[in-house]
Amino acid sequence: MKQYTSHPGFSTSMADDKQLEELIRKIIIEEKVTHVFESGTYLGTGSTRMIADAFADVGAPKKFITVEANYFNWVKAVKNLEKYPFVTPVWGLTLNRKEAIEFVVNDEMLKNADKYPDIYCDGGDDPHGFYTKEIKGEFGNSRFGLLNYLYNRKIKKEEKNHYQGENMIKKYLTEMKNNNPLILLDSSGGVGYLEFKTTLETLNGKPFIIILDDIHHVKHHRSYLDIKNSPDFTVVGENYDGGWLFAMRK
């Protein structure tokens, strides 16, 4: 596999893609989208903002959930998304932590990276360690022990008031399963495929609209192939070099 930092579009946000932006607006109007679920808020200034802005012409959705694992990113996202009162930024994990870590550790694609020379990943010589830290929400920690101690104390203090725990995909998509939700999967690179499979399992044949980011990456390359090869999905737009796929399951 190649390091994602070597990809020509590494520093380009999906939210900068005008084709995708127009497509989201079109589908929201045509499909009368009322429920949105996003994994991977980060700071809320990218895809979250892009989707929120797309509702400007049709009014606010009934529910818009975006999930971020990292506490410090979540705090910033809450602030950045204040202008969109219908967006609910959730601090939590999209999956069960133990299952997610096991998936990364045992992932055939990461174990046999040489078989996938045209697919990208992160973490240098230790993608397993990199993705495990990402799952735990540890990015943003300082290299200084005292600061990490203070950071962790703050996180522990805030957990009881704001942390929603694990399995947010199952929790929220179970609530939305009868509403043809718009779903954007774009969180931890190591478990993108597990998120996709969990989405299919949770919705259990119900219709939904989905956007995948990083389809040329270990995150969603397999999700991309599954959709492309399934008669249950209709692809409504894609940009392989840009890294995204937009599809619907009826």
Secondary structure by P-SEA (a helix, b strand, c coil): cccccccccccccccccaaaaaaaaaaaaaacccbbbbccccccccaaaaaaaaacccccccbbbbbbccaaaaaaaaaaacccccbbbbccccccaaaaaaaaaaccccccccccccccccccccaaaaaaaaaaccccccccaaaaaaaaaaaaaaccccccccaaaaaaaaaacccccbbbbbcccccaaaaaaaaaaaacccccccccccccccccaaaaaaaaaccccccccccccccccccccc
